[in-house]
Amino acid sequence: MNWIEKVHPRDYVDLVQNACKSETQYIDSDTVVCGESYRVALLAVGAAVTACQAVMAGEIDNAFCAVRPPGHHAEPRRAMGFCLFNNVAIAAKYLLARTDVERVCIIDWDVHHGNGTQAAFYADPNVLYVSTHQHPLYPGTGSRKECGMGSGLGYTLNLPLAAGGRLSIR
């Protein structure tokens, strides 16, 4: 099964793959790809899913995947912020579909808000998405008012921080 397609539709995956076959180019204003970018992005996704498999099988106690491209800005139909595929979102979809895990909590601590991860689970009550990030800053999302919709209302928790780490009231 192609786990990438649990988050990103096939036409988007094809767009990324085809963009990487051509000359070095920008997919968006700050996401550049080259001939190896697609393969490397697949390896990053594979690392996240393999780590989940190993933890769930009891082979290891925990895992941390420091992969590039990182992933949390990749929206289901859009590359952004150096991110092609949303590795953590794909790993969460894997856990929910292939294990006895019923709920996943994603804690995203970064100077930037993980708009792509939020978008992937904004209406999903099975994934609690928690983000700490500097606000205002790229990509301009992640206000405290963004808290999910529909059955996912309340399952997105943004904790925007002012520069220097003070909690923002926005």
N, C-alpha and C positions, 0 to 999 in steps of 0.2 A: 504494500500500500504506500502511496506517495503521501507522506505526512505533511509535506509542504502545502498540498492542496486542501488540507483541513483548515488552513488559515488564508492562503492566497489562491484565488481562482486560476485555473489552467491558463487562461489567456494572459494573465499577469506573469506567470512563471515563464511562458513562452517569450513574452516581451523582454524579460531580464536575460534569458538565455540568448536570444537573438541580438540584443544590444552588446552582449559580451563577445559575440563572434566577429563583430566589426572592429574598426579602429577604436582606439581609446576615445571614449566619449562620456558626456555627462548625461545621466538619466534624469537628474533634476539639478538645481543650481549648485548643490554641494555634494552630489553623489556621482563620482566618476567610476567608470568600469573599464576593464581591459580584457584581453583574451583569457586570462586565468580567473577572473572575478566570479564567474558562475560556479566553477569547480570549487573554489575556496569557500563560497557561500554554502554550497552543499556540504562541505566538510564541517562548517560551523553548525549547521542544523544537525548533522550526524553526531557531532560531539554532544550536543544537548540531549538528543534522544537516547544515545548510547549510555550517557551518564544516568538518565532516569531508569533505563533497563537494568543497569548494574546495581543501583540502589534498591530497586524493587525486588530484584532477585536475591538480595542479601549478600552480594559479592563484595560490596563496599558499604560503609556506613553513611557516607555523604559525598557530595561532589560539588565542585565549583568550576565552571567552564569560562575561562577568560578567552573568548574567541573574537576573531575579527572576520568579517564585519559583525558588529555587535548585535544589531537587530531591533532594539526597542522603538526606533522611529519608523520602521517599515510598517505601513498600514496595509490592510488587505489588498488594495489595488494600487499602491503607490510606494516607490522607493523614496527614502528621505534620510537626511542626516547621516550619510555614509552607510545606511542600512538597506540591504536588499531583501532579506527574508527575516521574519520575526522569530528568532530561534526559541525564545522562552515561550512564546505563544504556541508554537508548534509542539514543543515538549509538553506543555500543559494539555493540549488536545490529545497527545499520545497517552498521557497518564489517565485521562478521563475515559478514553476509549478502550485501552488495552490492559488496564489493571483494575483492581477493586477500589481504587481511589474514587471517591464521590465528589470531593471538593478540592480545589487547589488554591493556595494563597501565593500570589506573586508580589514580592516586595522589591521595588525598584528604587534604589538610591543612586542618584546621579545628579549632576548639576543641571541636566536637561530633563524635562518631562518626557516620559515614554508614551508619546501620543499613539504610536502604532499598537502597543500592547493594550492601552486603554480602549482603542477602537475595536480591537479583536474581541473584547469581552464586555463591552459596555452594557449589553442587554442579557448577560449570562449570569444567572444566580449560582453557578457552580464554581466560579472563579472570583475570588476577592483580589482586586488589584489595588495595591497601596503604593503610592509614589511620594517620595520626598525629592524636591528639586528647587532650584532657585527660580523665583518668579518676581518680576517678569524676565524672561530669557527665552531663547530658542526652545521650542518652536512656537511659543506663545500660547500654549494650551496648559491645562492642569490647574485650573482655578479650583478653589474649595467647592464651588457650586456644581462642578462636574462630578456627579455622584452616581451615574448609571441611569438607565431608562427601562421602562417596562418591568419585566421580571428581574432584571439586573439592578433595579434602583436600590441604592445603598451598598452595592458590592464594588463600587469604585470609591476609593478614599485618597484624595489628593491633599498633601500637606506641603503647600508652597512655602518656601523659605525666602526671606529677603536676603540680599547679599550679606554675608557674615553669619548666616544661620538663624536669624530671628524669624519666627513664624509669621507669615504674611496673613492679613485678614481677607485677602481677595479670594 
